Amino acid sequence: MTNPYSSPTLPLPPLGPEPGQPLVVDAPSAPSGRRRTAALVASTAVLAGLLGGGVGAAAVTVLDSSPAGTTGTTGTLSPTGATVALPTGSVAAVAQQVLPSVVSIQFSGADGSGGEGSGVILTSDGRILTNNHVVEGAANGGSLAVTFSDGSRADASIVGRDPVTDLAVIQAKGVSGLTPAKLGSSADLKVGQSVVAIGSPLGLAGTVTTGIVSAVNRPVVTGPESPSAGGSGSVLNAIQTDAAINPGNSGGALVDLQGRVIGINSAIASLGSSQGGQSGSIGLGFSIPIDQAKNVVEQLVATGTAAHGRLGVSVENSTTDVLGAQLGDVTSGSAAAAAGLRSGDVITGFDGQPIDSADALVAAVRARQPGDSVTVTYERGGQTATTNVTLDSDAATS
């Protein structure tokens, strides 16, 4: 079955620690009133992953990555008024540096729904990066407001939204002199690396939690229905972290110990439901890598929409003895067809990244940009082969 997505997937059974207790993934934006919450179901094969791409020239200017921090210590005042030295690289120093660059976002929908999430300041005049699912309720006749770390508040408008990557850019009105976040890189993240999550879980603004990078390149399907079924869910090639992320953290910052943003917190896994149909952190949170977000931001600022890589196939989990993503229909004239890929081929690698499921391939493709040249490894008739693919754009089909 073909569909407009770059490489559609089939939904997989839910993963649970025991029968009757499925592991689900929730979009952690805090519910309020009749706010609709986004539920995400993790597959049995993989749990996390994302979409996005490299950063373009315009975004490099706006989203300037700062050096790795200063040496020595920073100072802050204790409750007694005494100056306390904060060692560079400590969680306390990171929190002091990053908290002014993270905001709370409140929305009200035209239908009376409402909710709250988080965002990351990109420019001193109020451009803010967040999740699409934080602001989509205000997209049609609703309203947005932003609360800053000093308690001040401003109305905001949507600059652009990208449901495919679950990213959005908003603009706070009538503000200046804000502290933009320092954007790092997610390209060389190491499993076990210490990270800090900052946001507004359950409306508690300025909350700081710590943990590590638990995994990278985790394909996660978000939304009530998989793209492979023609649904509007996202597939994220995410950073997995055990830093506590809860409803309301969506759109907030995941940072390294130099205070550089390396991910946008977007989803959590849970074993059950509590407030608003979502439960709290069980140590499985998922963040959109900042390298993938930068290019989306550039496009949203320029045009209000974003394009993503497209392979031009339908795909499902392999039905052969080879673990991977098995191709169904290959669209004539597509990137896959031009590279010689055929129906029945099982893709096992994508530009050096192992592919063990349909979701993993979807996430890997959408993480790249139209025109990117990638190496694809596949199995055909018991033989392993590789081919170079120049990705199409989904701009005309998504």
CORSULJO-V687128 format. One record per residue. N is the residue number from 0. RES is the residue in three letters. PSI is psi in degrees with one decimal (none if undefined). Layout:
n: <N | N>
res: <RES | RES>
psi: <PSI | PSI>
This chain:
n: <0 | 1 | 2 | 3 | 4 | 5 | 6 | 7 | 8 | 9 | 10 | 11 | 12 | 13 | 14 | 15 | 16 | 17 | 18 | 19 | 20 | 21 | 22 | 23 | 24 | 25 | 26 | 27 | 28 | 29 | 30 | 31 | 32 | 33 | 34 | 35 | 36 | 37 | 38 | 39 | 40 | 41 | 42 | 43 | 44 | 45 | 46 | 47 | 48 | 49 | 50 | 51 | 52 | 53 | 54 | 55 | 56 | 57 | 58 | 59 | 60 | 61 | 62 | 63 | 64 | 65 | 66 | 67 | 68 | 69 | 70 | 71 | 72 | 73 | 74 | 75 | 76 | 77 | 78 | 79 | 80 | 81 | 82 | 83 | 84 | 85 | 86 | 87 | 88 | 89 | 90 | 91 | 92 | 93 | 94 | 95 | 96 | 97 | 98 | 99 | 100 | 101 | 102 | 103 | 104 | 105 | 106 | 107 | 108 | 109 | 110 | 111 | 112 | 113 | 114 | 115 | 116 | 117 | 118 | 119 | 120 | 121 | 122 | 123 | 124 | 125 | 126 | 127 | 128 | 129 | 130 | 131 | 132 | 133 | 134 | 135 | 136 | 137 | 138 | 139 | 140 | 141 | 142 | 143 | 144 | 145 | 146 | 147 | 148 | 149 | 150 | 151 | 152 | 153 | 154 | 155 | 156 | 157 | 158 | 159 | 160 | 161 | 162 | 163 | 164 | 165 | 166 | 167 | 168 | 169 | 170 | 171 | 172 | 173 | 174 | 175 | 176 | 177 | 178 | 179 | 180 | 181 | 182 | 183 | 184 | 185 | 186 | 187 | 188 | 189 | 190 | 191 | 192 | 193 | 194 | 195 | 196 | 197 | 198 | 199 | 200 | 201 | 202 | 203 | 204 | 205 | 206 | 207 | 208 | 209 | 210 | 211 | 212 | 213 | 214 | 215 | 216 | 217 | 218 | 219 | 220 | 221 | 222 | 223 | 224 | 225 | 226 | 227 | 228 | 229 | 230 | 231 | 232 | 233 | 234 | 235 | 236 | 237 | 238 | 239 | 240 | 241 | 242 | 243 | 244 | 245 | 246 | 247 | 248 | 249 | 250 | 251 | 252 | 253 | 254 | 255 | 256 | 257 | 258 | 259 | 260 | 261 | 262 | 263 | 264 | 265 | 266 | 267 | 268 | 269 | 270 | 271 | 272 | 273 | 274 | 275 | 276 | 277 | 278 | 279 | 280 | 281 | 282 | 283 | 284 | 285 | 286 | 287 | 288 | 289 | 290 | 291 | 292 | 293 | 294 | 295 | 296 | 297 | 298 | 299 | 300 | 301 | 302 | 303 | 304 | 305 | 306 | 307 | 308 | 309 | 310 | 311 | 312 | 313 | 314 | 315 | 316 | 317 | 318 | 319 | 320 | 321 | 322 | 323 | 324 | 325 | 326 | 327 | 328 | 329 | 330 | 331 | 332 | 333 | 334 | 335 | 336 | 337 | 338 | 339 | 340 | 341 | 342 | 343 | 344 | 345 | 346 | 347 | 348 | 349 | 350 | 351 | 352 | 353 | 354 | 355 | 356 | 357 | 358 | 359 | 360 | 361 | 362 | 363 | 364 | 365 | 366 | 367 | 368 | 369 | 370 | 371 | 372 | 373 | 374 | 375 | 376 | 377 | 378 | 379 | 380 | 381 | 382 | 383 | 384 | 385 | 386 | 387 | 388 | 389 | 390 | 391 | 392 | 393 | 394 | 395 | 396 | 397>
res: <MET | THR | ASN | PRO | TYR | SER | SER | PRO | THR | LEU | PRO | LEU | PRO | PRO | LEU | GLY | PRO | GLU | PRO | GLY | GLN | PRO | LEU | VAL | VAL | ASP | ALA | PRO | SER | ALA | PRO | SER | GLY | ARG | ARG | ARG | THR | ALA | ALA | LEU | VAL | ALA | SER | THR | ALA | VAL | LEU | ALA | GLY | LEU | LEU | GLY | GLY | GLY | VAL | GLY | ALA | ALA | ALA | VAL | THR | VAL | LEU | ASP | SER | SER | PRO | ALA | GLY | THR | THR | GLY | THR | THR | GLY | THR | LEU | SER | PRO | THR | GLY | ALA | THR | VAL | ALA | LEU | PRO | THR | GLY | SER | VAL | ALA | ALA | VAL | ALA | GLN | GLN | VAL | LEU | PRO | SER | VAL | VAL | SER | ILE | GLN | PHE | SER | GLY | ALA | ASP | GLY | SER | GLY | GLY | GLU | GLY | SER | GLY | VAL | ILE | LEU | THR | SER | ASP | GLY | ARG | ILE | LEU | THR | ASN | ASN | HIS | VAL | VAL | GLU | GLY | ALA | ALA | ASN | GLY | GLY | SER | LEU | ALA | VAL | THR | PHE | SER | ASP | GLY | SER | ARG | ALA | ASP | ALA | SER | ILE | VAL | GLY | ARG | ASP | PRO | VAL | THR | ASP | LEU | ALA | VAL | ILE | GLN | ALA | LYS | GLY | VAL | SER | GLY | LEU | THR | PRO | ALA | LYS | LEU | GLY | SER | SER | ALA | ASP | LEU | LYS | VAL | GLY | GLN | SER | VAL | VAL | ALA | ILE | GLY | SER | PRO | LEU | GLY | LEU | ALA | GLY | THR | VAL | THR | THR | GLY | ILE | VAL | SER | ALA | VAL | ASN | ARG | PRO | VAL | VAL | THR | GLY | PRO | GLU | SER | PRO | SER | ALA | GLY | GLY | SER | GLY | SER | VAL | LEU | ASN | ALA | ILE | GLN | THR | ASP | ALA | ALA | ILE | ASN | PRO | GLY | ASN | SER | GLY | GLY | ALA | LEU | VAL | ASP | LEU | GLN | GLY | ARG | VAL | ILE | GLY | ILE | ASN | SER | ALA | ILE | ALA | SER | LEU | GLY | SER | SER | GLN | GLY | GLY | GLN | SER | GLY | SER | ILE | GLY | LEU | GLY | PHE | SER | ILE | PRO | ILE | ASP | GLN | ALA | LYS | ASN | VAL | VAL | GLU | GLN | LEU | VAL | ALA | THR | GLY | THR | ALA | ALA | HIS | GLY | ARG | LEU | GLY | VAL | SER | VAL | GLU | ASN | SER | THR | THR | ASP | VAL | LEU | GLY | ALA | GLN | LEU | GLY | ASP | VAL | THR | SER | GLY | SER | ALA | ALA | ALA | ALA | ALA | GLY | LEU | ARG | SER | GLY | ASP | VAL | ILE | THR | GLY | PHE | ASP | GLY | GLN | PRO | ILE | ASP | SER | ALA | ASP | ALA | LEU | VAL | ALA | ALA | VAL | ARG | ALA | ARG | GLN | PRO | GLY | ASP | SER | VAL | THR | VAL | THR | TYR | GLU | ARG | GLY | GLY | GLN | THR | ALA | THR | THR | ASN | VAL | THR | LEU | ASP | SER | ASP | ALA | ALA | THR | SER>
psi: <127.3 | 155.4 | 173.2 | -3.9 | 157.5 | -40.4 | 87.3 | 155.9 | 163.2 | 142.4 | 147.1 | 160.1 | 149.8 | 150.5 | 127.9 | 153.9 | -21.7 | 158.5 | 138.1 | -1.4 | 74.3 | 147.8 | 117.4 | 159.8 | 127.0 | 147.5 | 113.4 | 60.8 | 132.7 | 127.2 | 152.6 | 133.9 | -125.9 | 28.7 | 132.9 | 127.6 | 147.9 | 122.5 | 146.4 | 137.3 | 127.4 | 145.2 | 165.5 | -26.8 | -45.7 | 159.6 | -28.0 | 166.2 | -179.2 | -174.6 | 163.4 | -134.8 | -167.9 | 170.4 | 138.4 | 176.2 | -43.4 | -40.2 | -28.8 | -36.6 | -46.6 | -41.9 | 58.3 | 124.6 | 127.7 | 164.1 | 174.6 | 14.6 | 175.1 | 169.3 | 173.1 | -147.3 | 158.2 | 159.1 | 149.8 | 163.6 | 134.4 | 169.1 | -22.5 | -6.1 | -7.2 | 147.3 | 128.7 | 127.9 | 131.9 | 111.6 | 134.4 | 133.0 | -6.4 | 157.6 | -38.7 | -42.0 | -40.5 | -45.3 | -45.2 | -37.3 | -41.3 | -28.6 | -40.2 | -13.5 | 3.2 | 135.9 | 163.3 | 140.8 | 129.5 | 137.6 | 152.4 | 129.1 | 160.0 | -22.1 | 7.6 | -3.5 | 163.9 | 164.2 | -179.2 | 142.7 | -157.5 | 168.8 | 165.0 | 125.1 | 128.5 | -34.3 | 156.9 | -18.8 | 14.9 | 14.4 | 131.9 | 135.9 | 136.2 | -171.2 | 147.4 | -40.8 | -11.4 | -35.5 | -8.6 | -26.9 | -19.1 | 6.5 | -25.5 | 84.0 | 8.0 | -168.8 | 155.1 | 145.6 | 151.7 | 134.0 | 126.5 | 170.4 | -24.4 | 4.2 | -10.1 | 160.7 | 146.6 | 147.7 | 160.0 | 159.7 | 159.2 | 125.4 | -44.1 | 152.8 | 146.4 | 93.4 | -28.2 | -40.4 | -1.9 | 41.9 | 153.2 | 154.6 | 132.4 | 164.9 | 117.2 | 140.8 | 137.1 | 33.0 | 158.8 | 165.9 | 20.1 | 166.0 | 103.3 | 146.4 | 151.1 | 120.0 | 127.4 | -147.0 | 142.4 | 4.6 | -35.1 | 28.7 | 142.7 | 137.9 | 130.7 | -10.0 | 137.9 | 139.3 | 162.7 | 133.0 | 135.2 | 130.9 | -156.0 | 65.1 | 132.4 | 29.6 | 5.3 | 88.7 | 146.9 | 29.7 | 134.8 | 128.2 | 158.4 | 158.8 | -153.7 | 167.7 | 114.1 | -31.3 | 162.7 | 163.3 | 47.2 | 108.8 | 121.2 | 130.2 | 122.4 | 155.6 | 166.7 | -15.5 | 137.3 | 145.0 | -30.1 | -21.5 | 14.4 | 11.1 | 176.8 | 13.6 | 158.4 | 158.0 | 114.9 | 133.2 | 76.0 | 162.4 | 127.8 | 135.8 | 152.7 | 5.1 | 133.0 | 121.0 | 128.9 | 170.2 | 127.8 | -18.8 | -16.6 | 131.2 | -6.1 | -177.2 | 137.9 | 120.8 | 157.3 | -178.4 | 5.2 | 4.7 | 17.0 | 133.9 | 122.9 | -3.7 | 159.1 | 115.2 | 130.2 | -27.7 | 156.8 | 151.2 | 148.4 | 161.2 | -10.4 | -165.9 | 150.0 | -112.7 | 124.9 | 23.9 | 6.3 | 149.7 | 173.5 | -172.8 | 136.5 | 20.0 | 15.0 | 93.4 | 157.1 | 133.3 | 144.3 | 122.6 | 137.0 | -30.7 | -34.6 | -30.1 | -32.2 | -46.3 | -37.3 | -42.1 | -46.3 | -46.0 | -41.1 | -39.6 | -37.9 | -40.9 | -11.6 | -8.2 | 172.4 | 145.8 | 156.7 | 165.2 | 150.7 | 129.8 | -33.4 | 41.3 | 163.9 | 154.1 | 149.9 | 169.5 | 143.3 | 135.7 | 7.3 | -175.0 | -8.7 | 126.6 | 126.5 | -160.3 | 117.4 | 129.6 | 137.6 | -113.0 | 137.7 | 114.9 | 131.3 | 132.2 | 1.9 | 173.7 | -41.7 | -43.7 | -42.7 | -27.3 | 0.0 | 10.5 | 147.9 | 160.2 | 135.6 | -20.8 | 144.4 | 111.8 | 125.8 | -11.5 | 145.4 | 102.5 | 44.2 | -8.9 | 124.9 | 139.8 | 115.5 | 6.4 | 167.5 | -41.9 | -39.8 | -37.9 | -43.8 | -48.5 | -42.6 | -41.3 | -45.8 | -17.0 | -10.0 | 168.2 | 153.8 | 134.2 | -11.9 | 140.1 | 124.3 | 158.0 | 126.4 | 129.5 | 134.6 | 161.6 | 133.0 | 120.9 | 33.9 | 1.8 | 141.9 | 135.8 | 164.0 | 154.5 | 152.4 | 133.9 | 131.2 | 114.3 | 142.8 | -177.6 | 143.4 | 9.2 | -33.4 | -6.5 | -15.3 | none>
